[in-house]
C-alpha cells in the first residue's frame, strides 16, 4: 500500500508533467549564444531545451560504433539572418544530437522538426547533446 500511495503522491504534487512530455515552462530554451564555443558555460555543460529542424542524419556503419546522430538547426538560429559576408554554415549555427547505442531513432529524419532536452557540451568545437529526450513537433497548418 505504501508504494502505491508514494507513487500517487509524487505524481499529484510533482511539477513535471505525468505524461513524460517535455516541460516547456521550466526547461531553459536554447539561445544562439549557447551554441558559441567561445562563450562556454561554467563547468562546460548546461541543460537546455532546443526546438528546430533536423537538416542531416548520420547512420553508423554495421561494423562501427553504434551511435546515431542528427544535426538540428534551432529555431533561435533559423529566425536570425546569417552574418553579412559569412559563408553558408559559418559559425555555431547547429546542434549535434547523438544517441549512443542506437542505429536508428524513430521519427528522426532529415526534414523533421524536434523539441529536445538534454545537457549541451562542446565536442570538437560543435555543441553536442548526448542521448536527449525528444518529441516530434507537428507542422502547423494555417487555415
Secondary structure as the mmCIF struct_conf table of DSSP 4:
data_model
#
loop_
_struct_conf.conf_type_id
_struct_conf.id
_struct_conf.beg_label_comp_id
_struct_conf.beg_label_asym_id
_struct_conf.beg_label_seq_id
_struct_conf.end_label_comp_id
_struct_conf.end_label_asym_id
_struct_conf.end_label_seq_id
HELX_RH_AL_P HELX_RH_AL_P1 UNK A 2 UNK A 13
BEND BEND1 UNK A 15 UNK A 16
TURN_TY1_P TURN_TY1_P1 UNK A 18 UNK A 19
TURN_TY1_P TURN_TY1_P2 UNK A 24 UNK A 26
BEND BEND2 UNK A 27 UNK A 27
HELX_LH_PP_P HELX_LH_PP_P1 UNK A 28 UNK A 28
STRN STRN1 UNK A 29 UNK A 29
HELX_LH_PP_P HELX_LH_PP_P2 UNK A 30 UNK A 30
HELX_RH_3T_P HELX_RH_3T_P1 UNK A 32 UNK A 35
TURN_TY1_P TURN_TY1_P3 UNK A 37 UNK A 38
BEND BEND3 UNK A 39 UNK A 39
HELX_LH_PP_P HELX_LH_PP_P3 UNK A 40 UNK A 41
HELX_RH_3T_P HELX_RH_3T_P2 UNK A 42 UNK A 44
STRN STRN2 UNK A 46 UNK A 58
HELX_LH_PP_P HELX_LH_PP_P4 UNK A 59 UNK A 61
TURN_TY1_P TURN_TY1_P4 UNK A 62 UNK A 63
BEND BEND4 UNK A 64 UNK A 64
STRN STRN3 UNK A 67 UNK A 74
HELX_RH_AL_P HELX_RH_AL_P2 UNK A 75 UNK A 78
TURN_TY1_P TURN_TY1_P5 UNK A 79 UNK A 79
BEND BEND5 UNK A 80 UNK A 80
HELX_LH_PP_P HELX_LH_PP_P5 UNK A 81 UNK A 83
TURN_TY1_P TURN_TY1_P6 UNK A 84 UNK A 85
HELX_LH_PP_P HELX_LH_PP_P6 UNK A 86 UNK A 87
TURN_TY1_P TURN_TY1_P7 UNK A 88 UNK A 89
BEND BEND6 UNK A 91 UNK A 92
STRN STRN4 UNK A 95 UNK A 100
TURN_TY1_P TURN_TY1_P8 UNK A 101 UNK A 101
BEND BEND7 UNK A 103 UNK A 103
TURN_TY1_P TURN_TY1_P9 UNK A 106 UNK A 107
TURN_TY1_P TURN_TY1_P10 UNK A 110 UNK A 111
STRN STRN5 UNK A 113 UNK A 123
TURN_TY1_P TURN_TY1_P11 UNK A 124 UNK A 125
STRN STRN6 UNK A 126 UNK A 130
BEND BEND8 UNK A 131 UNK A 131
STRN STRN7 UNK A 133 UNK A 136
HELX_LH_PP_P HELX_LH_PP_P7 UNK A 137 UNK A 142
#
